Amino acid sequence: MGKIHPTDIKFMVLLVLCLSMAFPSSANNFLFTTIDTSHGLSDNQIRYILQLPDGRMVFTTTRNVNLYDGANFTSLQPTPEDIYPLKQYKGFYHVYLSGDSLLWIKDYQRLMCINLHNERYIANLDSVFQQKGMQHPIEDLFADERGLVWVISHGELLQPELSFRLKLPEDRGTIQDLTADDESLYLFHDTGEIVCYDVKNGKQQYDIAAYPRTEQEKFQNTSLILRGKNGFYQLRNGSKGGFFHFDLHKRAWEKLMETDYTLNTLMISADEKAYISCIRGFWIIDPKKGTRHYMPTLRTRKGNVLATEISTIFQDQQGALWLGTFNRGLLYYHPALYKHIHIDKKDFPLSLERNTAVANFTEDRDGNIFIKDRTAIYKLDPQEDGNRILIPVEASTLPKELQGEYGSEAAFVSHDGTLYFGDADGCNIFSPNPEPPSSSLPYPPVFTAIHVHGECILPGRSYENRTILPEASPYVKEISLSHNQNFLTLEFSALNYFNREHTHYRYQLEGIDAQWVTAGNMKQSNGILQAPYTNLPPGSYTFKVMASNDGKHWNEEQTARISLTVHAPWWKTGVAYVIYIVLSIAIIAASIRLYIHRTRKEMERKHKEEILLLRIRNLIEQCNRYEAEQKKSPEGKNITCVHSHTEPHQTENKQDASESVFLTKAIELVEKNLHVPGYSVEQLSRDLCMERTGLYRKLVAMLDQSPSLFIRNIRLQRAAQLILEGSLSITEIAERTGFSSSSYLSKCFQEMYGCRPSEYAEKMQKST
């Protein structure tokens, strides 16, 4: 590694001494990350921590309840109407989760309740209890391991779902805690007694005191119960603090620890270790080994040392430890991260400004060479072909604090293989073989939000007369959208609290995505998946998503699903198509009916015209006969002298003769002026020495035909004759018969004869 200068030796000795002081053996395995108001927490006074069944964290503070999904906080603040008086409870914050997704918060004679489905406090709890049949005020409330709520009211312990009712003896003292299973009910009194009842019949099984009555004042104020593998662990406080264990098989109490100060909260890990928070730091107790370890100070990843009250402590399903401080926010620790430590210059007793000119590479115990530049650590990997490449250490194993400005020759390897890199601000500690985090995550990703056209949708709010989220996002399983709400973004959180920036996702919208879509590098989104979809066509879809720590191993059993329906516009719905079919059928039926009606009218018109023509011919023939008779007979004779029995017939003949003369003259006038296009009704009435209205009434009475139709039909009859002769064109025929154009002639001819002029001659030949 080159020549060692005296300054190098000075630096290494100083480094070893400082590390031995900065990291006592009790703190080697704990390095905490701070989460406070700067990260979105409502306030820094943490009072209680629990984890919801879907994996989200709940942090109760002195003023609010915070829901945390690994990236964002949702703060819920109560109003005076949300607080119910709970006179019997005189303990600290205690939070229960009942099976109906209700979060019950107790705090010294106060009770509040949050409905997690809409993330709102329930106002006027008195009416809620009355609906459950509670006739008297509630004095205290508990929830057992199954999520069933038990209440104390008017000297009785009640469980409405089980129809359980137990009269409480007055000499037992106050019930401070309670838990139950399918067979037994366990009551913990302020006297230190545990009283067991049969849940089915309400009979007492046994009662055993944890300590003699002479010691009751030491521990009678508060109680906190957690179930272990073989019994119950109890934390008690009074003038002293006490930690006890009750063995269910032996039915015996054991005092595990007594302190002169208050013990705040208790957590039992999977390996049956007890973590107890107190006024400064916390205790780690192993009842099996009989060991106790006290942590009075805590170190953060930034090198700060905290000596503060830990108000509450909790271990989540990823094995991480959450500490709630009295006024410093949250402290988070995960075993997979503790081997990466950053030490600031301020943690060393002397300034490092003159001692930073040392090597920036080192060798571990296995012979691997590690090189540190300004921003990363690299492993030198020699290849078989003689080449050497630098492999960056996976980002998932490095915290942000391992990025800084490094000088030369600032490196050191300890006896256990840990590497130390000095930088301009201090020192970083790196283990080449850290404890690998699990690739799988304990929960399916949680649906956190939906954005439609860029707008974040709020639960319970109506958008275009449609409630998209009827309840809070994590509880929504189906989403219904209108046709114009089809530009959307779905957000999910993997609840990866210790490594959120390196969470990997796979997602697929069935019906749109042919394959799984992979998304990684969640730094910009703080571990939140944002899946955008634009212009979704109407239909039903299923969105599936899973998460992983490394992007290589996926647990399909932890897949979240949500149904998505984009409704078609009203004009594309099934009802609309039925209406379209009905309307189409109605239009077709109406068209057929109209066609039949028009055909019938046309036939009637033609029939009338044929009758009219026949009548005209008859009248003309009568007129001709009348003229012939007039020529043969003397004037006035043989016409007026008839027998009396023939007078009516003679009168009718005179009337017909008069009409025949009139029609003959009218026809002659029209035929005489056939070639005149402008020969109109007015001209005909003048030629007949009649008024237009008189002509109209006379022709309608005689022929049931208007004067204009009378003129047109005579023109058309002449046109038909000329067509049959075949010597003239249609245009010439139109001119000779007084039509303004051949097209108008064709139109009128079609109406009268049912065919075009060009087809008439052929039609007549076929008919003959």
Secondary structure as UniProt FT lines:
FT   HELIX           6..22
FT   HELIX           25..27
FT   TURN            28..29
FT   STRAND          32..35
FT   HELIX           37..39
FT   STRAND          46..51
FT   TURN            53..54
FT   STRAND          57..61
FT   STRAND          65..68
FT   STRAND          73..76
FT   HELIX           80..82
FT   STRAND          84..85
FT   TURN            87..88
FT   STRAND          94..97
FT   TURN            99..100
FT   STRAND          102..106
FT   STRAND          110..115
FT   TURN            116..119
FT   STRAND          120..121
FT   HELIX           125..131
FT   TURN            132..133
FT   STRAND          140..143
FT   TURN            145..146
FT   STRAND          149..153
FT   TURN            154..155
FT   STRAND          156..159
FT   HELIX           160..162
FT   STRAND          164..167
FT   HELIX           170..172
FT   STRAND          175..180
FT   STRAND          184..189
FT   TURN            190..191
FT   STRAND          193..198
FT   TURN            199..201
FT   STRAND          204..209
FT   HELIX           213..215
FT   HELIX           216..219
FT   STRAND          222..227
FT   STRAND          231..237
FT   STRAND          241..247
FT   TURN            248..251
FT   STRAND          252..259
FT   STRAND          263..268
FT   TURN            270..271
FT   STRAND          274..278
FT   STRAND          282..286
FT   TURN            287..290
FT   STRAND          291..295
FT   STRAND          298..300
FT   TURN            301..302
FT   STRAND          305..306
FT   STRAND          310..315
FT   TURN            317..318
FT   STRAND          321..325
FT   STRAND          330..333
FT   HELIX           335..337
FT   TURN            338..339
FT   STRAND          341..344
FT   HELIX           345..347
FT   TURN            353..354
FT   STRAND          361..363
FT   TURN            365..366
FT   STRAND          369..372
FT   STRAND          377..382
FT   TURN            384..385
FT   STRAND          388..392
FT   HELIX           395..397
FT   HELIX           400..402
FT   STRAND          406..413
FT   TURN            415..416
FT   STRAND          419..423
FT   STRAND          426..430
FT   STRAND          446..452
FT   TURN            453..454
FT   STRAND          455..456
FT   TURN            459..460
FT   STRAND          462..463
FT   TURN            464..465
FT   STRAND          466..467
FT   HELIX           473..475
FT   STRAND          478..481
FT   TURN            483..484
FT   STRAND          488..493
FT   HELIX           500..502
FT   STRAND          504..510
FT   TURN            511..512
FT   STRAND          517..519
FT   TURN            523..527
FT   STRAND          528..533
FT   STRAND          539..548
FT   HELIX           556..558
FT   STRAND          560..566
FT   HELIX           570..572
FT   HELIX           574..632
FT   TURN            635..639
FT   HELIX           644..646
FT   HELIX           647..672
FT   TURN            673..675
FT   TURN            677..678
FT   HELIX           681..687
FT   TURN            688..689
FT   HELIX           692..703
FT   HELIX           707..725
FT   HELIX           730..736
FT   TURN            737..738
FT   HELIX           742..753
FT   HELIX           757..767
//
